[in-house]
Amino acid sequence: SNPAKGRVMTALSVTLIVFIAIAVFYFSNSTGSPSLEKSIAVLPFINDSNDSTNVYLINGLMESTLNNLYQIKELKVISRTSAEKYRNTTKSIPEMSKELNANYFVEGSGQKIDENIVLNIQLIEGPTDRHLWAKQYRRRASDIFDLQQEIAKDIAKEIQVIITPEEEKKIEKKYTKSVIAYDYFLKGKALFYVGTGESLQESIPYFKKAINEDEEFGLAYANAAMVYY
């Protein structure tokens, strides 16, 4: 036997063992399971405030999170209508995962305190109910557009989804520069989703106020048109 050759083989064996150990450590500590399909559901956000008038804002943040995730082609996003059915459910995450065919779930809760928004977001692996990630966002209400973008990007990062430059532009698109117009729009949108004849009538003045604040606010025009239709 050649002593030099034996030392080389030993060194190679040690290197291989170290490499395998590093690989096992990396994959066992990564956030999401790489083998899972990137399917995700955004569950209805909860209003933590005692003030029920803030519900429209929390629901608006939930919808914006959903819409921003929709822009990422690598993600299969469960529709708002399907997720809304679980607003008051007692079912477990694994049960919902099976029914919706979703491997990841976003849960959120928040409140508006004076001119500040406090939002808690967590990401859960559906089949295992494993908690993957959580973050609390504290932002001025005037920074709501930046907050919406940040949430979607953070979620995509945690489940290891690549956002293309084109998709990032869509996520960063601001439909209005007016926070006041957007606030009116969210109030109108909340009534729009109630879906009764009375609530649809009540939504129209809010969309009109949004348009008065920003005459180029296309989403306000579009939603008003849907209400009239």
Disulfide bonds with the S-S distance in Angstrom:
none
